[in-house]
Amino acid sequence: MASPKVLFLLATSLLCCGALAAADYAPMTLTVVNNCAFPVWPGIQANSGHDVLEGGGFFLPSLSHKSFPAPTRPWSGRIWARTGCTGSGAQLRCATGDCGGRLQCGGLGGGAPATLAQVSLHHGGAQLDQASAAAPAPSSPAAPPTSPAPARRSCQLRSPAGGGAVVACRSGCEAFRTDELCCRNMYNSPRTCRASKYSEFFKRECPQAFTYAHDSPSLTHQCSAPRELKVIFCH
């Protein structure tokens, strides 16, 4: 299957609120929607100590969705879309967000380049159900929410697929592996970890997204006891 000709896939977390109190841990539905003109293979990775949902990954045709019950106890993790995938059965290799060549990631995270949506459910009290996002940098926790797809021509660090198609834009950390761009060692603090021209590319396209490790935009969406949480690709 040819790789989709997009720079990177964008996810939007939409919280649809009900009237129940957050502490009730009432049944909730998680829905993953593919509004793209091409198929995606969503991946799900639970944070340590939490259940792996739907085996950690599945296939989602263009213009379709998949709904499944959310855990009834506190849960947190991340969801992303894999694209440009080839293979059959349990074996799957993807141009973006690959998780060890598997259809069901089974707890593994998505390899760069990838965009991630981070979700926290059923924490109650002041810490309500949350969805947050950040740009595709290996040192960042999640993926860009809403923003227009940036032109592939303006991407400085392209990730080409077979045939020369550009499927993603790499972060400076992934491309050059320096301590400064990866915000590690002496650069691992809010004081020394700074934006770069590579992270600023994502910031221009998605101003509210996390674009490097110690970026601090205000983009967390909170809601008390939503009945359904949707993660929408190509919103």
Steps between C-alpha positions, in 0.01 A plus 500: 500500500640840408588729785252787547644827378463706816758675709376374834171379637311724739282381786227692680364388835135598541346468846120459504387568856214341690347601831650228721758574768858405412533283812215273385721332238192443287533299177669696225564431132824571316453563128782526246393667176683495166387799295801466270478411132729202570504217755679529833606243759440657844739400777423517873763489774396497865716666761675267745258300712197556276315256273587476130184586305391316185827308492683827445408549135260435213417587139265789423387558138452849359188680625424249772514473878544244778338530843585293807441522876742710699639354824274562801800578722766771462690461173753702305687444178551622147340443161658559161444414133736284299509568127652352188472147642565177310468138605232249589369322807682593819804632310492865401770750401407868500667812364390699807435392858616141452492282815744219435334375183178399674134562428421491873769696680442310826644775719770626264516868404509648152837563341583842358378668299163496674244736648334400827190594698536447876189416703428477874168356622313462830735690728220695670512803724718783374664268247219427258499307175757656271625496144820674395723508195846588364702519179696197371825516693643183660549681832143631510210317671225541241366644157369818337131566545325708231704678235521509122735247344820692424631493146750221444721742311560705816612203710873525573556140611289278281434129548464354148329174420550283195466688173604828659168578672538702820304336781615700803720775634770396747596691810848645540567241772413206278705636211819608682490323842678784680454562873388855432227409250391197707495699828709245690801503734598863567204618286238304697336788686255782419792743524729329251252321270399753239298519182693446176430595140374143456252515788391848389386348169239296691417793726410718203261234371360392839550784752337310787703179458799379698790530257800410722554336837456804727253691288208616714197608295157488662315233303361245747125451459316400817148372548308349791386145417463507121275223367713475187849612404586520131845504344454620143768474232490757215249714689 
